[in-house]
Amino acid sequence: MGPRRSLDLSDIGTLVVLFGDETSFGLGAALRGNAQSNDSTYVFEVSDFAESRRVLEAIDLKDAILIERTADETHLAGAKAALVRLAAKGAQIVLTGKASSIQQMSRALKAAGVGSARVKAKAYWTPGKTGLD
């Protein structure tokens, strides 16, 4: 099959929200460098707040919103609220990272009336599975 893009963002607009986790930091840096998506917001669920903040500052994503992960996933309530609020402003949504987190964000966006044409998603991992991007 050969090399391919994991997630095609060639048609991304100017107002973009990226949700993900530590595996999505590189995509955030790429979006930051994209002149089209210069009005982007980054929302990351992370295991270590301080370490993640240092990494994001080093790659010029110091304005990212960080939500520290909890074992029971209650931290996702804040992420859902942020995504729904930003989507109401017309943002395109990019969901990456952990599969179950993406599913929860997708359901919240759908319940808020955000059309699937405004959402792109790519799961990078799920506990116990291999073979994802």
TIKELUM-773658 format. One record per residue (C-alpha): residue number from 0; chain; x, y, z. Coordinates in steps of 0.25 Angstrom, whole numbers, padded with zeros to 4 digits. Each point is the difference from the previous one (the first is absolute). Example, Ala and Ser with C-alpha at 12.3 -4.5 7.8 and 13.67 -1.06 7.14 Angstrom:
# residues 2
+-----+----+-------+-------+-------+
!   i ! ch !     x !     y !     z !
+-----+----+-------+-------+-------+
!   0 !  A !  0049 ! -0018 !  0031 !
!   1 !  A !  0006 !  0014 ! -0002 !
+-----+----+-------+-------+-------+
//
This chain:
# residues 133
+-----+----+-------+-------+-------+
!   i ! ch !     x !     y !     z !
+-----+----+-------+-------+-------+
!   0 !  A !  0000 !  0000 !  0000 !
!   1 !  A !  0012 !  0010 !  0003 !
!   2 !  A !  0000 !  0013 !  0007 !
!   3 !  A ! -0013 !  0008 !  0002 !
!   4 !  A ! -0006 !  0011 !  0008 !
!   5 !  A ! -0006 ! -0004 !  0013 !
!   6 !  A ! -0010 !  0011 !  0000 !
!   7 !  A ! -0002 !  0009 ! -0013 !
!   8 !  A ! -0001 !  0014 !  0005 !
!   9 !  A !  0002 !  0007 ! -0014 !
!  10 !  A ! -0014 !  0006 !  0000 !
!  11 !  A !  0001 !  0005 !  0015 !
!  12 !  A ! -0006 !  0014 !  0002 !
!  13 !  A !  0005 !  0011 !  0008 !
!  14 !  A ! -0008 ! -0002 !  0013 !
!  15 !  A !  0005 ! -0014 !  0005 !
!  16 !  A ! -0001 ! -0007 !  0013 !
!  17 !  A !  0010 ! -0012 !  0002 !
!  18 !  A ! -0004 ! -0010 !  0011 !
!  19 !  A !  0010 ! -0011 !  0004 !
!  20 !  A !  0010 ! -0005 !  0010 !
!  21 !  A !  0015 !  0000 !  0000 !
!  22 !  A !  0000 ! -0008 ! -0013 !
!  23 !  A ! -0006 !  0012 ! -0006 !
!  24 !  A !  0011 !  0010 !  0003 !
!  25 !  A !  0007 ! -0001 ! -0013 !
!  26 !  A ! -0013 !  0002 ! -0008 !
!  27 !  A ! -0003 !  0012 !  0009 !
!  28 !  A !  0014 !  0006 ! -0004 !
!  29 !  A ! -0003 ! -0003 ! -0015 !
!  30 !  A ! -0013 !  0007 !  0001 !
!  31 !  A !  0007 !  0012 !  0007 !
!  32 !  A !  0009 !  0001 ! -0012 !
!  33 !  A ! -0011 ! -0001 ! -0010 !
!  34 !  A ! -0004 !  0015 ! -0004 !
!  35 !  A ! -0014 ! -0004 ! -0003 !
!  36 !  A ! -0003 ! -0005 !  0014 !
!  37 !  A !  0006 !  0012 !  0007 !
!  38 !  A ! -0012 !  0001 !  0009 !
!  39 !  A !  0001 ! -0014 !  0006 !
!  40 !  A ! -0003 ! -0004 !  0015 !
!  41 !  A !  0007 ! -0012 !  0005 !
!  42 !  A ! -0007 ! -0009 !  0011 !
!  43 !  A !  0009 ! -0011 !  0006 !
!  44 !  A ! -0003 ! -0011 !  0010 !
!  45 !  A !  0013 ! -0003 !  0007 !
!  46 !  A !  0006 ! -0009 !  0011 !
!  47 !  A !  0010 !  0009 !  0005 !
!  48 !  A ! -0004 !  0015 !  0000 !
!  49 !  A !  0013 !  0006 !  0003 !
!  50 !  A !  0008 ! -0008 ! -0010 !
!  51 !  A ! -0010 !  0002 ! -0011 !
!  52 !  A !  0000 !  0015 !  0002 !
!  53 !  A !  0016 !  0000 ! -0001 !
!  54 !  A ! -0001 ! -0008 ! -0013 !
!  55 !  A ! -0011 !  0009 ! -0006 !
!  56 !  A !  0008 !  0012 !  0003 !
!  57 !  A !  0012 ! -0005 ! -0007 !
!  58 !  A ! -0008 ! -0003 ! -0013 !
!  59 !  A ! -0008 !  0014 !  0001 !
!  60 !  A ! -0013 ! -0005 !  0005 !
!  61 !  A !  0001 !  0007 !  0013 !
!  62 !  A ! -0015 !  0004 ! -0001 !
!  63 !  A ! -0005 ! -0014 ! -0001 !
!  64 !  A ! -0011 ! -0004 !  0010 !
!  65 !  A !  0004 ! -0011 !  0009 !
!  66 !  A ! -0009 ! -0010 !  0007 !
!  67 !  A !  0006 ! -0009 !  0009 !
!  68 !  A ! -0004 ! -0015 ! -0002 !
!  69 !  A ! -0008 ! -0007 !  0011 !
!  70 !  A ! -0001 ! -0015 !  0002 !
!  71 !  A ! -0016 !  0001 ! -0001 !
!  72 !  A !  0001 !  0009 ! -0012 !
!  73 !  A ! -0008 !  0011 !  0007 !
!  74 !  A !  0010 !  0010 ! -0005 !
!  75 !  A ! -0007 ! -0001 ! -0014 !
!  76 !  A ! -0012 !  0008 !  0004 !
!  77 !  A !  0009 !  0013 !  0000 !
!  78 !  A !  0005 ! -0004 ! -0014 !
!  79 !  A ! -0014 ! -0003 ! -0005 !
!  80 !  A ! -0005 !  0014 !  0005 !
!  81 !  A !  0012 !  0007 ! -0006 !
!  82 !  A ! -0002 ! -0007 ! -0014 !
!  83 !  A ! -0015 !  0003 !  0000 !
!  84 !  A !  0002 !  0014 !  0003 !
!  85 !  A !  0011 !  0002 ! -0011 !
!  86 !  A ! -0008 ! -0008 ! -0010 !
!  87 !  A ! -0012 !  0010 !  0003 !
!  88 !  A !  0009 !  0011 ! -0006 !
!  89 !  A !  0001 ! -0008 ! -0013 !
!  90 !  A !  0014 ! -0007 !  0002 !
!  91 !  A !  0004 ! -0012 ! -0007 !
!  92 !  A !  0003 ! -0011 !  0010 !
!  93 !  A !  0012 ! -0010 ! -0001 !
!  94 !  A ! -0001 ! -0012 !  0010 !
!  95 !  A !  0013 ! -0008 !  0001 !
!  96 !  A !  0006 ! -0009 !  0011 !
!  97 !  A ! -0007 ! -0011 !  0009 !
!  98 !  A ! -0012 ! -0007 ! -0007 !
!  99 !  A ! -0009 !  0001 !  0012 !
! 100 !  A !  0002 !  0015 !  0002 !
! 101 !  A ! -0002 !  0003 ! -0015 !
! 102 !  A ! -0013 ! -0008 !  0001 !
! 103 !  A ! -0005 !  0008 !  0012 !
! 104 !  A !  0004 !  0013 ! -0007 !
! 105 !  A ! -0008 ! -0004 ! -0012 !
! 106 !  A ! -0012 ! -0004 !  0007 !
! 107 !  A !  0000 !  0014 !  0008 !
! 108 !  A !  0002 !  0007 ! -0013 !
! 109 !  A ! -0011 ! -0007 ! -0007 !
! 110 !  A ! -0010 !  0002 !  0011 !
! 111 !  A !  0004 !  0015 ! -0001 !
! 112 !  A ! -0004 !  0000 ! -0015 !
! 113 !  A !  0014 !  0001 ! -0006 !
! 114 !  A ! -0001 ! -0007 ! -0013 !
! 115 !  A !  0010 ! -0011 ! -0004 !
! 116 !  A !  0005 !  0008 ! -0011 !
! 117 !  A !  0007 !  0009 !  0010 !
! 118 !  A !  0006 ! -0011 !  0007 !
! 119 !  A !  0013 ! -0008 ! -0003 !
! 120 !  A !  0004 ! -0011 !  0008 !
! 121 !  A !  0012 ! -0010 !  0001 !
! 122 !  A !  0002 ! -0010 !  0012 !
! 123 !  A !  0015 ! -0001 !  0002 !
! 124 !  A ! -0001 ! -0011 !  0011 !
! 125 !  A ! -0009 ! -0007 !  0010 !
! 126 !  A !  0004 ! -0008 !  0012 !
! 127 !  A !  0003 ! -0015 ! -0004 !
! 128 !  A !  0000 !  0002 ! -0015 !
! 129 !  A !  0011 !  0001 ! -0010 !
! 130 !  A !  0001 !  0004 ! -0014 !
! 131 !  A ! -0007 !  0014 !  0001 !
! 132 !  A !  0008 !  0012 ! -0006 !
+-----+----+-------+-------+-------+
//
